[in-house]
Amino acid sequence: MSTLLAAFNEGVSHSMSGNHEAALKVFDRVLSQDPSHVLALSAKGSSLTSLGRPREALKCFERAIDLDPETAEHYRNAALCQLELDEPESARSLLEEALQLNTELAWREATAVEIANLGEALLTESGKHRTRGIGLTGKARYRHARHVLEMALELYPALTEAARSLADVWAHLGDTEKRDQYTQLAGRLLRASAG
């Protein structure tokens, strides 16, 4: 096994065990030897994302797209960064590219779930405990979560939890009509999945 591959595998091992700082050091070492190592770029981006550094992660995923434009995951990961940075329109175009490259319904659903999980994290984390997003507070935080959750539902309209969360978002934003609309949608989706 080459030393570069061994180093990459070491970085992945650190990342999988949640030691993202150590993983970053290893991925940087790999990239210093081979700046076009797409897997190391993508893995570094994932570690940066896990550390709540979406702007830096986005640069890794954009570079991975430049080097390997046929891999849907690079576009999806960049889109998640854009959503975390509250740039839904940029995220939308990246997701469109990803969905052209991977048309499997299961992949689409998994991507929507990942986006919905980001929306949930934006809603539930606050203050010094925030590890996702750009640190917005108050109504701005709920608007940010709304953009993310709407994207998840747009991508896969059967996500009951995303609809429920959107009802909560709209309640906090003071729009009872939208709150009721998403509460009813969540109920319909729940009944449809049970039936």
Backbone hydrogen bonds, N-H to C=O, Kabsch-Sander energy under -0.5 kcal/mol:
donor,donor_aa,acceptor,acceptor_aa,energy
6,A,2,S,-2.4
7,A,3,T,-2.3
8,F,4,L,-2.6
9,N,5,L,-2.7
10,E,6,A,-1.9
11,G,7,A,-2.3
12,V,8,F,-2.4
13,S,9,N,-2.3
14,H,10,E,-2.4
15,S,11,G,-2.6
16,M,12,V,-3.0
17,S,13,S,-1.5
18,G,15,S,-1.7
19,N,14,H,-2.5
20,H,18,G,-1.4
23,A,19,N,-2.0
24,L,20,H,-2.6
25,K,21,E,-1.7
26,V,22,A,-1.9
27,F,23,A,-3.0
28,D,24,L,-2.7
29,R,25,K,-1.8
30,V,26,V,-2.4
31,L,27,F,-2.8
32,S,28,D,-1.9
33,Q,29,R,-1.1
33,Q,30,V,-0.5
34,D,30,V,-2.3
37,H,34,D,-2.0
38,V,36,S,-1.4
41,L,37,H,-2.2
42,S,38,V,-2.7
43,A,39,L,-2.6
44,K,40,A,-2.7
45,G,41,L,-2.4
46,S,42,S,-2.1
47,S,43,A,-2.3
48,L,44,K,-2.7
49,T,45,G,-2.3
50,S,46,S,-2.3
51,L,47,S,-1.5
52,G,49,T,-1.9
53,R,48,L,-2.5
57,A,53,R,-2.2
58,L,54,P,-2.6
59,K,55,R,-1.2
60,C,56,E,-1.3
61,F,57,A,-2.3
62,E,58,L,-2.7
63,R,59,K,-2.0
64,A,60,C,-2.3
65,I,61,F,-2.3
66,D,62,E,-2.1
67,L,63,R,-2.1
68,D,64,A,-2.6
71,T,68,D,-1.4
72,A,70,E,-0.7
74,H,71,T,-0.9
75,Y,71,T,-0.9
76,R,72,A,-2.5
77,N,73,E,-2.9
78,A,74,H,-2.2
79,A,75,Y,-2.5
80,L,76,R,-2.3
81,C,77,N,-1.8
82,Q,78,A,-2.4
83,L,79,A,-2.6
84,E,80,L,-2.4
85,L,81,C,-1.9
86,D,83,L,-1.6
87,E,82,Q,-2.7
91,A,87,E,-2.0
92,R,88,P,-2.5
93,S,89,E,-1.8
94,L,90,S,-1.8
95,L,91,A,-2.7
96,E,92,R,-2.3
97,E,93,S,-1.9
98,A,94,L,-2.4
99,L,95,L,-2.7
100,Q,96,E,-1.3
101,L,97,E,-1.5
102,N,98,A,-2.3
108,R,104,E,-2.0
109,E,105,L,-2.7
110,A,106,A,-2.5
111,T,107,W,-2.3
112,A,108,R,-2.3
113,V,109,E,-2.5
114,E,110,A,-2.2
115,I,111,T,-2.3
116,A,112,A,-2.7
117,N,113,V,-2.5
118,L,114,E,-1.7
119,G,115,I,-2.2
120,E,116,A,-2.5
121,A,117,N,-2.4
122,L,118,L,-2.4
123,L,119,G,-1.5
124,T,120,E,-2.3
125,E,121,A,-2.3
129,H,126,S,-1.6
130,R,127,G,-1.7
135,G,132,R,-0.5
140,A,137,T,-1.0
141,R,137,T,-0.8
141,R,138,G,-0.6
142,Y,138,G,-1.4
143,R,139,K,-2.6
144,H,140,A,-2.2
145,A,141,R,-2.4
146,R,142,Y,-2.3
147,H,143,R,-2.1
148,V,144,H,-1.8
149,L,145,A,-3.0
150,E,146,R,-2.8
151,M,147,H,-1.6
152,A,148,V,-1.9
153,L,149,L,-2.3
154,E,150,E,-2.5
155,L,151,M,-2.2
156,Y,152,A,-2.3
159,L,156,Y,-1.2
160,T,158,A,-1.2
163,A,159,L,-1.8
164,R,160,T,-2.5
165,S,161,E,-2.6
166,L,162,A,-2.3
167,A,163,A,-1.9
168,D,164,R,-1.8
169,V,165,S,-2.6
170,W,166,L,-2.7
171,A,167,A,-1.8
172,H,168,D,-2.1
173,L,169,V,-1.9
174,G,170,W,-0.5
174,G,171,A,-0.9
175,D,170,W,-2.4
176,T,174,G,-0.8
179,R,175,D,-2.2
180,D,176,T,-2.7
181,Q,177,E,-2.2
182,Y,178,K,-2.5
183,T,179,R,-2.1
184,Q,180,D,-2.6
185,L,181,Q,-2.1
186,A,182,Y,-2.4
187,G,183,T,-2.0
188,R,184,Q,-2.5
189,L,185,L,-2.7
190,L,186,A,-2.3
191,R,187,G,-2.4
192,A,188,R,-2.6
193,S,189,L,-2.2
194,A,190,L,-1.5
195,G,191,R,-1.5
